[in-house]
Amino acid sequence: MASTVWPSKTAESVKLIIPEAYDPYNGDVLNKCFIRYNADKGCFLVVSEGDEKTLDIIDSRDIVGASVEVDIFGSVETNELRRLATAQSTDSSNGNSPNNRDDNEPGTDEVNDTQGAAILKIFAYPRVHPSEESIMSSCATSAPKRKPNTEYRTQSDKGKLRSRRAHHRQFQVAPSEDLSGLSTLIDAIRAICKPGYNPKDKLLVLVNPYSGTKKGTQIFNNTVAPMFVEAGIDYDYLMTTSANHAFERMKEQGEDSKIPDLSEYDGVVAVGGDGIIHEMFQGIRTRSDCDKILSKLKLGVVGSGTSNGLAKTLAHASNELDNAVDYAFLVAKGNSEKMDLSLYETSSSKYISFLTFSWSMIADIDIESEAIRFMGFLRMDIWGVLSVLRMRRYRARLSYLPPSDESNTIVTKCPSINEPIPCDEKWVSSESDFLLLWASQVTHAAEKTHNSPNCKLNDGVFEILVVRENISRLRMAMILLGLDSGDHANMPGVEFIRCSAYRLEPITPGSFNDLDGEVIEAGPVQAHVMPGAVNVFCTPIDK
């Protein structure tokens, strides 16, 4: 919970006019309220003045930003508030007030602004309960307004909640000669809801309009950009136009370049699939300041591709669902967590990896199903059936280095890919026939694939899922079906090898090396973990 000290006296001095939606405070009287913070519950309370009744509860974990705007009288709502204020003033000037005044003085003790009003806006995206069917922003004057929340709720049970939806609040600030406390109130709300957010931070947003179902631009315009404005996020925007565009953008820019170098940003957000993220990391790897850039930047992902493995992994770690609003929400909140990367080496190239390496059956399914890419993720299921029917076996030598007792240390004693594995007791080597070999650093290789349920973002190890040849087609089919939910992890025939480095030396020809969904050079491949190498926008539920 945020440790920010709530300015109680200042907050309660900022009077707000109770909106019509807050029953039973409707009618022709401008009742007032104020904002109070309950640190134990982590919630803001909208409290009525006088009887101090709780009119609304806003969970700070749902808020991405707060702002104040000046609304020049002209809208239906503000005109009605102005009419009520004028009516009260006229009534007082007719003698109903004990303080009769001259004609050139206000008719009441209240300050009245006849030109406009200050509007306090709180932007919130709560998790929706299934019983709440109408989910509309209360800032939208043309849509039905969602009822205020007057009960504390827990967000721990993901199965009973749906995705996040906008439920913003707006309040007209009661006229006052001194509104200095309003800025203090807004700063306090922001500090509590986004303790890691620095208003000076600037993000670079890369959008792939061709990824997946080609909805990247729509998702950015309709979801990401509006939420970033609400959160007060400063960003530059780039629409990729060709393959390797993201790769080139991540590389060091020359002194004469008119494009800001990546080092000038505090974070980078990808709106696309895992392919654009793979490009970004390979571009960063070419930089002379690669390690510095990785440790400085925060990486965010709004999945709009076919698989969206990293986006789903970060959402899963944060107890969020797999949709654009929940993905963007993680970035808007500004919280971050360290995540492992890995360095892969083939005979002629090196790669930074963030997701998985597959060989044998999974690689066949991923790469060969490109022939029916137009079918979306369904292509994986179709090719999975074909792969089970043919049950291709691949022989290889697998060597791995079990995790050491020293956590979060980069493996520096790995031999070159062209050198033999050290003959010592630390490395474990064996030759075998494999049906499936899948090395992972994430829980999800795709939105519908929970391949490594026990993986952590920053545990310093690979989990290699292995299935050897001595199982039936039925058992293999059950294992593939279990990948959706993670049920495969406890099935007979499934092995998990935990290691900090490994080498795979294929013996059977004709196999694919599939790294983060991209085909790389076939043949021997070696990898080691880079513990906590990058920061990602994420809010782990276990912290």
C-alpha positions as CSV (number, residue, x, y, z in Angstrom):
1,M,0.0,0.0,0.0
2,A,1.2,3.5,-0.8
3,S,2.9,5.3,2.1
4,T,1.9,8.8,0.9
5,V,0.4,10.9,3.7
6,W,-3.1,11.9,2.9
7,P,-3.8,15.6,3.5
8,S,-7.0,15.1,5.4
9,K,-7.8,18.7,6.4
10,T,-7.0,20.1,3.0
11,A,-9.0,17.4,1.2
12,E,-12.1,17.9,3.3
13,S,-11.9,21.7,2.7
14,V,-12.3,21.1,-1.0
15,K,-16.1,21.0,-1.3
16,L,-17.6,19.2,-4.3
17,I,-21.2,19.4,-5.5
18,I,-22.9,16.0,-5.2
19,P,-23.7,14.6,-8.7
20,E,-27.3,13.6,-9.5
21,A,-26.3,10.0,-9.8
22,Y,-25.6,9.8,-6.0
23,D,-29.0,8.9,-4.6
24,P,-30.7,10.1,-2.5
25,Y,-29.0,13.5,-3.1
26,N,-31.1,14.5,-6.2
27,G,-33.3,17.5,-6.4
28,D,-33.1,21.2,-6.4
29,V,-30.5,21.6,-3.6
30,L,-26.8,21.7,-4.3
31,N,-25.6,19.4,-1.5
32,K,-21.9,19.1,-1.1
33,C,-19.4,16.3,-0.5
34,F,-15.6,15.8,-0.1
35,I,-13.0,13.1,-0.7
36,R,-11.7,11.0,2.2
37,Y,-9.0,8.3,2.0
38,N,-9.2,5.0,4.0
39,A,-5.6,3.8,4.1
40,D,-6.5,0.4,5.6
41,K,-8.7,-0.5,2.6
42,G,-6.7,1.5,0.1
43,C,-9.9,3.3,-1.1
44,F,-11.2,6.8,-1.6
45,L,-14.6,7.6,-0.1
46,V,-17.0,10.3,-1.4
47,V,-18.5,11.6,1.8
48,S,-21.5,13.9,2.1
49,E,-21.1,17.1,4.0
50,G,-22.9,17.3,7.3
51,D,-24.2,13.7,7.9
52,E,-20.9,12.3,6.5
53,K,-22.6,9.5,4.6
54,T,-20.5,7.4,2.2
55,L,-21.9,8.0,-1.3
56,D,-19.2,6.2,-3.3
57,I,-16.1,4.1,-2.8
58,I,-13.3,4.2,-5.4
59,D,-10.5,1.6,-5.1
60,S,-7.1,3.3,-5.5
61,R,-5.8,0.2,-7.4
62,D,-8.3,1.0,-10.1
63,I,-7.4,4.6,-10.7
64,V,-5.0,5.6,-13.4
65,G,-5.1,9.4,-13.0
66,A,-6.9,12.5,-11.8
67,S,-7.2,16.0,-13.2
68,V,-9.1,19.3,-13.0
69,E,-10.6,21.0,-16.0
70,V,-12.4,24.3,-16.4
71,D,-15.8,23.8,-17.9
72,I,-17.2,27.0,-19.4
73,F,-20.9,27.1,-18.8
74,G,-22.7,25.7,-21.9
75,S,-23.2,22.0,-21.3
76,V,-26.5,20.7,-20.1
77,E,-25.2,19.6,-16.7
78,T,-23.2,22.7,-15.9
79,N,-26.1,24.9,-17.0
80,E,-28.4,23.1,-14.7
81,L,-26.0,23.5,-11.8
82,R,-25.7,27.2,-12.7
83,R,-29.5,27.5,-12.7
84,L,-29.8,25.9,-9.2
85,A,-27.0,28.2,-7.9
86,T,-28.7,31.2,-9.3
87,A,-32.1,30.2,-7.9
88,Q,-30.6,29.7,-4.4
89,S,-28.9,33.1,-4.7
90,T,-32.2,34.8,-5.8
91,D,-34.1,33.1,-3.0
92,S,-31.6,34.4,-0.4
93,S,-31.7,37.9,-1.9
94,N,-35.5,38.0,-1.5
95,G,-35.1,38.0,2.3
96,N,-34.9,34.3,3.1
97,S,-31.2,34.8,4.1
98,P,-30.4,36.5,7.4
99,N,-27.7,38.4,5.7
100,N,-29.4,41.0,3.4
101,R,-26.9,42.7,1.1
102,D,-26.8,45.5,-1.4
103,D,-27.7,44.8,-5.1
104,N,-24.0,44.7,-6.1
105,E,-23.0,42.1,-3.6
106,P,-23.7,38.3,-3.7
107,G,-27.1,37.3,-2.4
108,T,-25.7,34.5,-0.2
109,D,-22.5,33.7,1.8
110,E,-21.5,31.4,-1.1
111,V,-19.1,32.4,-3.8
112,N,-20.8,32.0,-7.2
113,D,-18.9,31.7,-10.5
114,T,-21.1,32.9,-13.4
115,Q,-18.6,32.1,-16.1
116,G,-17.6,28.5,-15.6
117,A,-16.8,25.8,-13.1
118,A,-13.8,23.7,-12.1
119,I,-14.4,20.0,-12.7
120,L,-12.5,17.3,-10.7
121,K,-12.2,14.1,-12.7
122,I,-11.0,10.7,-11.4
123,F,-10.3,8.1,-14.0
124,A,-10.9,4.6,-12.8
125,Y,-11.0,1.2,-14.5
126,P,-12.5,-1.3,-12.0
127,R,-12.8,-5.0,-12.5
128,V,-16.4,-5.7,-13.4
129,H,-18.6,-8.0,-11.4
130,P,-20.8,-10.3,-13.5
131,S,-23.9,-8.9,-11.8
132,E,-23.2,-5.5,-13.2
133,E,-24.3,-5.5,-16.8
134,S,-24.3,-1.8,-17.6
135,I,-20.8,-0.6,-17.5
136,M,-20.6,3.0,-18.8
137,S,-18.4,5.9,-17.9
138,S,-20.1,8.4,-15.7
139,C,-18.2,11.1,-17.6
140,A,-20.2,10.3,-20.7
141,T,-23.3,12.6,-20.7
142,S,-25.0,10.7,-23.5
143,A,-24.7,7.2,-21.9
144,P,-26.5,5.7,-19.0
145,K,-24.6,6.3,-15.8
146,R,-23.3,3.4,-13.7
147,K,-24.4,3.5,-10.1
148,P,-21.9,4.5,-7.4
149,N,-20.3,1.7,-5.4
150,T,-21.0,1.9,-1.7
151,E,-19.6,-1.5,-0.6
152,Y,-16.0,-2.6,-0.2
153,R,-15.1,-5.4,-2.6
154,T,-12.1,-7.7,-3.0
155,Q,-10.3,-8.2,-6.3
156,S,-8.6,-11.4,-5.3
157,D,-11.0,-13.9,-6.9
158,K,-10.3,-13.5,-10.6
159,G,-12.8,-16.1,-11.6
160,K,-15.7,-14.0,-10.4
161,L,-14.6,-10.8,-12.2
162,R,-14.6,-9.7,-15.8
163,S,-12.2,-7.4,-17.6
164,R,-11.7,-3.8,-16.6
165,R,-14.1,-1.1,-17.8
166,A,-14.2,2.7,-17.5
167,H,-16.1,4.0,-14.5
168,H,-14.8,7.5,-14.2
169,R,-16.1,10.1,-11.7
170,Q,-16.5,13.8,-12.2
171,F,-17.5,16.4,-9.7
172,Q,-18.1,20.1,-10.0
173,V,-16.0,21.9,-7.5
174,A,-18.0,24.2,-5.3
175,P,-17.2,27.9,-5.9
176,S,-14.6,29.2,-3.5
177,E,-12.3,32.2,-3.2
178,D,-9.4,29.8,-2.6
179,L,-8.9,26.7,-4.7
180,S,-5.3,26.1,-3.8
181,G,-6.2,22.9,-1.9
182,L,-7.5,21.4,-5.1
183,S,-4.1,20.9,-6.6
184,T,-2.9,19.4,-3.3
185,L,-5.8,17.0,-3.5
186,I,-5.1,15.9,-7.0
187,D,-1.4,15.5,-6.3
188,A,-2.2,13.2,-3.3
189,I,-4.6,11.1,-5.4
190,R,-2.0,10.6,-8.1
191,A,0.8,9.8,-5.5
192,I,-1.4,7.1,-3.9
193,C,-2.6,5.5,-7.1
194,K,0.7,5.7,-9.0
195,P,3.5,5.7,-6.4
196,G,6.1,4.8,-9.0
197,Y,5.0,7.3,-11.6
198,N,7.2,10.3,-12.4
199,P,5.4,13.0,-14.4
200,K,8.7,13.7,-16.2
201,D,8.8,10.2,-17.7
202,K,8.4,9.9,-21.4
203,L,7.5,6.7,-23.3
204,L,8.0,5.6,-26.9
205,V,5.0,3.7,-28.3
206,L,5.5,1.4,-31.3
207,V,2.3,0.2,-33.0
208,N,2.3,-2.7,-35.5
209,P,-0.8,-2.2,-37.7
210,Y,-0.3,-5.6,-39.4
211,S,0.0,-7.8,-36.4
212,G,-2.5,-10.6,-35.8
213,T,-6.0,-9.5,-36.9
214,K,-4.6,-6.0,-37.9
215,K,-6.3,-4.2,-35.1
216,G,-3.2,-2.5,-33.7
217,T,-4.1,1.0,-34.9
218,Q,-7.7,0.7,-33.7
219,I,-6.6,-0.5,-30.3
220,F,-4.1,2.3,-29.9
221,N,-6.6,5.0,-31.0
222,N,-9.6,3.7,-29.0
223,T,-8.0,2.3,-25.9
224,V,-4.3,3.1,-25.4
225,A,-4.1,6.8,-26.3
226,P,-7.2,7.9,-24.3
227,M,-6.0,6.0,-21.2
228,F,-2.5,7.4,-21.5
229,V,-4.0,10.9,-21.6
230,E,-6.1,10.2,-18.5
231,A,-3.0,8.9,-16.8
232,G,-1.0,12.0,-17.8
233,I,1.6,10.0,-19.7
234,D,3.8,11.8,-22.1
235,Y,4.7,9.7,-25.1
236,D,5.9,9.7,-28.7
237,Y,4.2,7.5,-31.2
238,L,5.6,5.4,-34.1
239,M,3.6,3.3,-36.6
240,T,5.8,0.6,-38.0
241,T,5.5,0.3,-41.8
242,S,7.7,-2.7,-42.7
243,A,9.5,-5.7,-41.3
244,N,12.5,-4.7,-39.1
245,H,11.2,-1.1,-38.7
246,A,11.1,-1.7,-34.9
247,F,14.6,-3.2,-35.1
248,E,16.0,-0.1,-36.8
249,R,14.2,2.2,-34.3
250,M,15.8,0.5,-31.3
251,K,19.4,0.9,-32.7
252,E,21.6,3.8,-31.8
253,Q,20.8,7.0,-33.7
254,G,23.6,9.1,-35.1
255,E,24.5,12.5,-33.8
256,D,22.9,14.1,-36.9
257,S,19.7,12.1,-36.6
258,K,16.5,14.0,-36.2
259,I,14.9,11.1,-34.4
260,P,15.4,10.9,-30.6
261,D,17.6,8.1,-29.5
262,L,16.1,5.3,-27.4
263,S,18.2,6.5,-24.4
264,E,16.1,9.7,-24.2
265,Y,13.0,7.7,-23.2
266,D,12.1,6.1,-19.9
267,G,10.1,3.3,-21.3
268,V,8.9,1.7,-24.5
269,V,5.5,0.2,-25.2
270,A,4.7,-2.2,-28.0
271,V,1.2,-2.4,-29.4
272,G,1.4,-5.6,-31.4
273,G,2.3,-9.3,-31.0
274,D,5.5,-11.1,-29.9
275,G,7.1,-10.5,-33.3
276,I,7.6,-6.7,-32.8
277,I,9.0,-7.4,-29.3
278,H,11.5,-9.8,-30.8
279,E,12.5,-7.1,-33.3
280,M,12.9,-4.6,-30.5
281,F,15.2,-6.7,-28.4
282,Q,17.4,-7.6,-31.4
283,G,17.8,-3.9,-32.2
284,I,18.7,-3.2,-28.6
285,R,21.3,-6.0,-28.6
286,T,23.2,-4.1,-31.4
287,R,23.7,-1.1,-29.2
288,S,27.0,-0.4,-27.4
289,D,25.0,0.6,-24.3
290,C,22.7,-2.5,-24.5
291,D,23.0,-3.5,-20.8
292,K,22.4,0.1,-19.6
293,I,19.4,0.6,-21.9
294,L,17.8,-2.7,-20.7
295,S,18.3,-1.8,-17.0
296,K,16.9,1.7,-17.5
297,L,13.9,1.2,-19.7
298,K,10.5,-0.1,-18.7
299,L,8.9,-2.4,-21.2
300,G,5.1,-2.5,-21.8
301,V,3.0,-4.6,-24.1
302,V,-0.5,-4.2,-25.3
303,G,-1.1,-7.5,-27.1
304,S,-2.8,-7.2,-30.6
305,G,-1.1,-10.1,-32.3
306,T,-1.9,-13.7,-32.9
307,S,-0.4,-15.2,-29.7
308,N,0.5,-12.3,-27.3
309,G,2.6,-14.6,-25.1
310,L,4.5,-11.8,-23.2
311,A,1.3,-9.6,-22.8
312,K,-0.6,-12.6,-21.4
313,T,2.3,-13.5,-19.0
314,L,2.5,-10.0,-17.6
315,A,-1.3,-9.9,-17.2
316,H,-1.3,-13.3,-15.5
317,A,1.3,-12.2,-13.1
318,S,-0.7,-9.2,-12.2
319,N,-4.1,-10.9,-12.0
320,E,-5.4,-9.1,-15.1
321,L,-7.3,-10.6,-18.0
322,D,-6.1,-10.8,-21.6
323,N,-7.7,-7.9,-23.4
324,A,-6.5,-4.5,-24.6
325,V,-8.0,-2.5,-21.7
326,D,-6.3,-4.7,-19.0
327,Y,-3.0,-4.7,-21.0
328,A,-3.0,-0.8,-21.3
329,F,-4.1,-0.5,-17.6
330,L,-0.8,-2.2,-16.5
331,V,1.2,0.5,-18.4
332,A,-0.9,3.3,-17.2
333,K,-0.5,2.4,-13.5
334,G,3.3,2.6,-13.9
335,N,4.3,-0.2,-11.6
336,S,7.2,-2.3,-12.7
337,E,9.0,-5.5,-12.0
338,K,12.3,-7.0,-13.1
339,M,12.0,-9.8,-15.7
340,D,14.6,-12.4,-16.9
341,L,15.8,-12.4,-20.4
342,S,18.2,-14.9,-22.0
343,L,21.0,-14.9,-24.5
344,Y,20.9,-17.5,-27.3
345,E,23.8,-18.5,-29.5
346,T,23.8,-20.4,-32.8
347,S,26.8,-21.2,-34.9
348,S,26.8,-17.7,-36.5
349,S,24.5,-15.5,-34.5
350,K,23.4,-14.3,-31.1
351,Y,19.9,-13.3,-29.9
352,I,18.2,-11.8,-26.9
353,S,15.1,-13.9,-26.0
354,F,12.2,-12.9,-23.8
355,L,9.7,-15.8,-24.3
356,T,10.4,-19.4,-25.4
357,F,12.6,-21.7,-27.5
358,S,10.9,-24.6,-29.1
359,W,12.2,-27.6,-31.1
360,S,10.5,-30.7,-32.5
361,M,6.7,-30.8,-32.3
362,I,5.9,-27.3,-31.0
363,A,8.3,-25.7,-33.5
364,D,6.7,-27.8,-36.3
365,I,3.3,-26.6,-35.3
366,D,4.3,-22.9,-35.0
367,I,6.4,-22.7,-38.1
368,E,4.6,-25.0,-40.6
369,S,1.2,-23.7,-39.7
370,E,2.2,-20.3,-41.2
371,A,0.8,-21.8,-44.4
372,I,-2.7,-21.2,-42.9
373,R,-1.9,-18.0,-41.0
374,F,-5.1,-16.4,-42.2
375,M,-7.0,-18.7,-39.8
376,G,-5.5,-17.0,-36.7
377,F,-4.7,-19.0,-33.6
378,L,-7.0,-21.8,-34.9
379,R,-4.1,-22.7,-37.2
380,M,-2.2,-24.0,-34.2
381,D,-5.0,-26.5,-33.3
382,I,-5.3,-27.8,-36.8
383,W,-1.5,-28.4,-37.2
384,G,-1.4,-29.9,-33.7
385,V,-3.8,-32.6,-34.9
386,L,-1.6,-33.3,-37.9
387,S,1.5,-33.4,-35.7
388,V,0.0,-36.0,-33.3
389,L,-1.1,-38.2,-36.2
390,R,2.4,-38.3,-37.7
391,M,4.3,-38.4,-34.3
392,R,7.6,-37.3,-35.7
393,R,10.6,-38.2,-33.5
394,Y,13.8,-36.2,-33.3
395,R,17.0,-37.3,-31.8
396,A,19.3,-34.9,-30.0
397,R,21.9,-34.4,-27.3
398,L,20.7,-32.2,-24.5
399,S,23.1,-30.7,-22.0
400,Y,22.1,-28.4,-19.2
401,L,23.5,-26.6,-16.1
402,P,21.3,-27.0,-13.0
403,P,20.5,-23.8,-11.1
404,S,23.2,-22.8,-8.6
405,D,22.7,-21.7,-5.0
406,E,23.6,-18.2,-6.1
407,S,20.4,-16.6,-7.3
408,N,20.2,-13.8,-9.8
409,T,23.7,-14.2,-11.1
410,I,24.4,-14.3,-14.9
411,V,26.1,-17.5,-16.0
412,T,29.5,-16.4,-17.2
413,K,31.3,-19.8,-17.5
414,C,29.3,-21.1,-20.5
415,P,31.6,-22.4,-23.3
416,S,31.3,-21.1,-26.8
417,I,28.8,-22.9,-29.0
418,N,31.7,-24.3,-30.9
419,E,33.5,-25.6,-27.8
420,P,32.7,-28.9,-26.1
421,I,30.6,-29.0,-22.9
422,P,32.9,-29.0,-19.8
423,C,33.5,-32.5,-18.5
424,D,32.6,-31.8,-14.9
425,E,29.9,-32.8,-12.5
426,K,27.9,-29.6,-12.9
427,W,26.7,-30.1,-16.5
428,V,24.2,-32.9,-17.1
429,S,24.2,-34.5,-20.7
430,S,22.2,-37.2,-22.4
431,E,21.2,-38.3,-25.8
432,S,17.5,-39.2,-26.5
433,D,14.6,-39.2,-28.9
434,F,12.2,-36.4,-28.3
435,L,8.7,-35.7,-29.4
436,L,8.6,-32.2,-27.8
437,L,11.2,-29.9,-26.3
438,W,10.2,-26.4,-25.2
439,A,12.3,-24.1,-23.0
440,S,10.5,-21.2,-21.4
441,Q,11.0,-18.2,-19.1
442,V,7.3,-17.2,-19.1
443,T,4.1,-18.8,-17.9
444,H,2.3,-18.3,-21.2
445,A,3.7,-18.8,-24.7
446,A,0.3,-17.4,-26.0
447,E,-2.9,-16.1,-24.6
448,K,-4.4,-19.7,-24.8
449,T,-1.2,-21.6,-23.9
450,H,-0.3,-22.0,-20.2
451,N,2.9,-23.9,-21.0
452,S,4.9,-23.4,-17.9
453,P,2.7,-22.8,-14.8
454,N,5.6,-22.7,-12.4
455,C,7.7,-20.1,-14.1
456,K,8.3,-16.7,-12.4
457,L,9.2,-13.4,-14.0
458,N,12.5,-13.2,-12.2
459,D,13.7,-16.6,-10.9
460,G,16.8,-16.9,-13.0
461,V,16.0,-20.3,-14.6
462,F,14.6,-21.9,-17.7
463,E,11.9,-24.5,-17.5
464,I,12.4,-27.0,-20.3
465,L,9.2,-29.0,-21.0
466,V,10.2,-32.4,-22.4
467,V,8.2,-35.3,-23.9
468,R,10.2,-38.3,-25.0
469,E,9.2,-41.0,-27.5
470,N,7.7,-43.7,-25.3
471,I,4.1,-42.4,-25.2
472,S,1.0,-43.0,-27.3
473,R,-0.8,-40.7,-29.7
474,L,-3.7,-40.4,-27.3
475,R,-1.4,-39.4,-24.4
476,M,0.4,-36.8,-26.7
477,A,-3.0,-35.4,-27.7
478,M,-4.0,-35.1,-24.1
479,I,-0.8,-33.3,-23.3
480,L,-1.4,-30.8,-26.1
481,L,-5.0,-30.2,-25.0
482,G,-3.8,-29.6,-21.5
483,L,-1.5,-26.8,-22.6
484,D,-4.5,-24.4,-22.6
485,S,-5.1,-24.6,-18.9
486,G,-1.7,-25.9,-17.6
487,D,-3.2,-29.3,-16.8
488,H,-0.4,-31.0,-18.8
489,A,2.1,-30.3,-16.1
490,N,0.9,-33.3,-14.0
491,M,0.3,-35.7,-16.8
492,P,2.4,-38.9,-17.2
493,G,5.1,-38.5,-19.8
494,V,5.7,-34.8,-19.1
495,E,9.1,-33.7,-17.7
496,F,10.3,-30.3,-16.6
497,I,14.0,-29.6,-16.4
498,R,15.0,-26.5,-14.5
499,C,18.4,-25.0,-15.5
500,S,20.3,-21.8,-15.8
501,A,21.9,-22.7,-19.1
502,Y,21.5,-25.5,-21.7
503,R,22.7,-26.7,-25.1
504,L,20.7,-28.6,-27.7
505,E,22.6,-30.5,-30.4
506,P,20.2,-32.0,-33.0
507,I,21.1,-35.3,-34.6
508,T,18.1,-35.9,-36.7
509,P,18.1,-33.5,-39.7
510,G,15.3,-31.3,-40.8
511,S,14.2,-29.7,-37.5
512,F,13.3,-26.1,-36.8
513,N,14.8,-23.8,-34.2
514,D,11.9,-21.5,-33.1
515,L,12.9,-18.6,-30.9
516,D,10.1,-16.4,-29.6
517,G,8.0,-17.4,-32.6
518,E,10.7,-16.6,-35.1
519,V,12.7,-19.1,-37.1
520,I,16.5,-18.9,-36.4
521,E,19.5,-20.8,-37.8
522,A,19.0,-24.6,-37.6
523,G,21.6,-26.8,-35.8
524,P,23.1,-26.5,-32.3
525,V,21.8,-23.8,-30.0
526,Q,22.9,-22.7,-26.6
527,A,21.4,-20.3,-24.1
528,H,21.9,-18.9,-20.6
529,V,19.6,-16.8,-18.4
530,M,20.1,-13.1,-17.9
531,P,18.4,-12.7,-14.5
532,G,16.3,-9.5,-14.0
533,A,17.8,-7.9,-17.1
534,V,14.8,-5.7,-18.0
535,N,12.0,-3.9,-16.2
536,V,8.4,-4.6,-17.3
537,F,5.1,-2.8,-16.5
538,C,3.6,-5.3,-14.2
539,T,1.9,-5.4,-10.7
540,P,2.6,-8.9,-9.3
541,I,-0.2,-10.1,-7.0
542,D,2.3,-11.7,-4.6
543,K,3.7,-8.4,-3.5
